[in-house]
């Protein structure tokens, strides 16, 4: 009898604790005592490339505007847009090409982009061998793991090759069979002569002796709204103040990165990368700063959006350009 009573008491305590945790989670407040609105944000990958976003999270910029971010990893722009369309995520963070594919697919409640975070391709070409004075000519006759077919890294790669007189179908083998998240492992396993990787993966391969960073696709591809935030039209229309506040927080993250040293940025985001040392994060921040990866503002021009579509047209991913005003939200 006593054992049953103890079991009931323990069960009651656990239920109360669980209720308290749930209550606490749904009643988060910022420093001004304002209730926070939880937003599920689906990100395409977790990379130091997105330093301004992590600064905004770690410095409390989202909380300042009443937003609590639930960050979920959804590898691949196609999976990010699918998560937003299915309402598993409120906001998607991925390549801007994702919104174009959704629009061309005929979705009525399609996605609109409302802020950019990066303005260059964030991937680097990694060679299995150390090549001094590398040029794209060194790719001729070789195999390069390029990422998902129709994804921005792979399209930017092929665009850069063509701009330099290299035929991606005849002069080089671009392998698109490997999932984005598995590319580093496939390269370590012996697949391909080159691979395109985001940071910190490229630096890690270098340090482990598996490869050498020889070029930046960001430098080769030019200025585009490379990674941006988008949401369903209906969500934006119903949450204009929230979208505006979200954008303000991202802008503060961009401002921080623009006005602080590489090491200060690294210190601000180190909690997001517990398995990477401060020294390595600092190196990667410098790498991205050197290619001017981060814009000064969340707004981007029609010219940069059209350049993105030039790359897609050149690749054959789209047949014609989508008007800027159709896919870009502005108040």
Secondary structure as UniProt FT lines:
FT   HELIX           2..25
FT   TURN            26..27
FT   TURN            31..32
FT   STRAND          37..43
FT   HELIX           48..50
FT   HELIX           51..58
FT   TURN            59..60
FT   HELIX           61..64
FT   TURN            65..66
FT   STRAND          67..73
FT   HELIX           77..85
FT   TURN            86..87
FT   STRAND          91..95
FT   HELIX           97..104
FT   TURN            105..106
FT   TURN            108..109
FT   STRAND          111..118
FT   STRAND          124..127
FT   TURN            132..133
FT   HELIX           136..139
FT   TURN            140..141
FT   STRAND          143..145
FT   TURN            149..150
FT   HELIX           152..163
FT   TURN            164..165
FT   TURN            168..171
FT   STRAND          173..175
FT   HELIX           180..182
FT   HELIX           183..188
FT   TURN            189..190
FT   STRAND          194..197
FT   TURN            199..200
FT   HELIX           201..207
FT   TURN            208..209
FT   STRAND          212..216
FT   HELIX           217..221
FT   STRAND          227..232
FT   HELIX           233..238
FT   HELIX           240..259
FT   HELIX           262..269
FT   HELIX           270..272
FT   TURN            274..275
FT   HELIX           278..290
FT   TURN            291..292
FT   HELIX           302..315
FT   HELIX           324..327
//
